Amino acid sequence: MRDLESGQSVRMTADRVLIKKPTDGERHSKGGLVIPATAASVNRRCQWSEVVAVGPNVRNIEPGDSVLHLPESGLEVEIRREEYVLLRERDIHAVGSLRGDAGTGLYL
């Protein structure tokens, strides 16, 4: 397998979505309590990530959107020394977007 450091462009295929790898650091509760990163392995908590690129068959997601997904879904990949996660569109549970054409839904 060749290294992508040579300046090759990366193009997504089919229904794939490339997201920035979310940080696995600790979180804080509303009350200010620190929730360590190891607690995430016990709880199946979804997390939000930013979309970097989408394949041609992806219908409702665009680069720059935030998507809600399970941390263990997808495949980790390194591109130009940056960590990303490769998901299928069906592995995404919700989309947060600044676009005005969202129709009905929740405003985050």
Phi, psi and omega in degrees: 000133181276153179276141181275006180294342185285004177095011177294147176274153179248127180238130181282150179243159174050233184256032184273146179231128178257124181238156173292139179294124181292151177287141181259025183284182180284157180242169177238137177283171178299329179277358178096001179287143179275127177253110183293158181298331181292339178290336180294333180288338179276324185256135177273071183266129176289159178223157180264141177218157180268135179280133179258317182207154178227153177281170184291340181264004178281128189263318192243015184230139178231155175304138183099342177289159171257135181237147179258126183209164175282142183299329183273357178279151177089179181239134177281139180217147177250125178232120181051047177064020175244144181267131179227169174235134180256119182240160166269153180302326182290345178276357181262130186265334180201158179232128174254127187219152175270356180293150181275353185264028185289345182071218178275151180156185180273145175254118184266000000 
